[in-house]
Amino acid sequence: MTRILAIESSCDETAVAITEDGKLLANVVATQIEVHEKFGGVMPEIASRLHTENIGVCLQQALDKSGLRFEDMDAFAVTRGPGLIGCLHVGLQAAKTLAMLYQKPLIPVHHLAGHIYANEYVGEFKFPLLCVVVSGGNTEFVIMKDHMDFEIVGETKDDAVGECYDKVARVLGLPYPGGLPIDQHAKLGKPVIHLPIPDAGGGKYDVSYSGLKTAVINYVNNRKQKGESVDVDDMACSFQTVAIGMILDKALKAAHDYHVNQVILAGGVSANSYLRAQMKEKLEGSGIDLIIPPLWCTTDNAAMIAKVAERLYQKKFFAPLDLGVDPNWKIDHWDDYTTK
Ligand code: KG4
C-alpha cells in the first residue's frame, strides 16, 4: 500500500491531497481569488504570505478528512515549479520539513505534469497523445509517447492564453480571473469585431497572444476617446473566437502530424466552454479520443500532484533535502531537479 501526501502552492491556491494506492482520500484547496480580485491579478508577495498562513490549516484538514497521520505516509510530494518563486517556496519548505521529520522521501513534481495527469482521474491515457496545456502562466502543446515522456512541440512566444483572457477582461471592466466572465459574455455576443490573428512566426505549432491583447486594448481605447461604448458581449465573443481558434488550429495540426490516438485538455483555460465544445466537434469521427477534465481538475489542486507523485514513487524519483524551487521549470526537463 502506498500513501502519498501532496502539496501545491505555485500560484494562488494552497492545496493538500492524500492518496492511498491511487484513491483520493483528501483533496483540500484554499483559494485566494477573493483577495487578489481587488488587484485585478495575483499579487505575488501577498500570495506567498497567504500560503504561509494557510498551509498548516490545509495539512490538518487533509489529515482529518483521510483519518490518517503524517507518520502513515510513504512520501511527501510537492510542486517544485513552474510558478511564483515565493509561493513555491512555502510548499517546498513544508514538504521538506515533513520529509525530514518523518524520514520519508521527498518527491518534486512539475506543475503542468500535474495538470496533465489530473486527467487520469477520469480517463486512461492512450499513447501517443497530445496534451493541450492552457493556463494562466503557460500555453504549450505537448506530445507524450509514454508515461512521463513530454516533448514540447509548440508554445506561446509571449503571453499565456489565460493571462491574455485576464488582461482583456480587465480592459472590459470584467472581474478577475477573466476567463469565466469572458466565456459567459461570449455566449451572448457575436464575433463581429475584427481582431488580427497573431502570427507567432517560427515554429509550426507556436502561438502568440500579446498582439491580440494589444488589439483589444487599442480598440477599447479608441472607442473611449470617441466617447463611444464597447459592446462587451461582442468583444468577448470576437476575442474568444480568435484566442481559442488559435489553440484549435495548432492543436489539430499537431494531432494530425503526430498521428496521436488521443487529445487531452489541461490547465485553467481547459474550463473554457467554447474550447471544450469545439475540440469535441472537430475530433468527432476522426478516430482520435478526447479527455476533457472535470471542472475541479482544471483549477489548481494537489490531487493532480499526488497522481504524478504515485508514478514517481514507483520510479524512486526522490530529491535531496537541499532541493530548490524552479519557477521556470520546463516540462521536458521534469527529471532534472538539480539545485540551480
Ligand atoms: O493558471 P491556471 O491553471 O490556474 C492557476 O494556476 O491558478 O488557470 C487560471 C487561468 C486564468 O487565467 C483564468 O482566467 C483561466 O484560467 N480560466 C479560463 C476559464 N476559466 C478559467 N479561461 C477561459 N475560459 C474559462 N472558462
Residues whose N, C-alpha, C, O or C-beta is under 5 A from the ligand:
A	BS01	KG4	C11 D12 S135 G136 G137 G162 E163 Y165 D166 P177 G178 G179 L180 D183 G267 G268 V269 A271 N272 S273 T298 D300
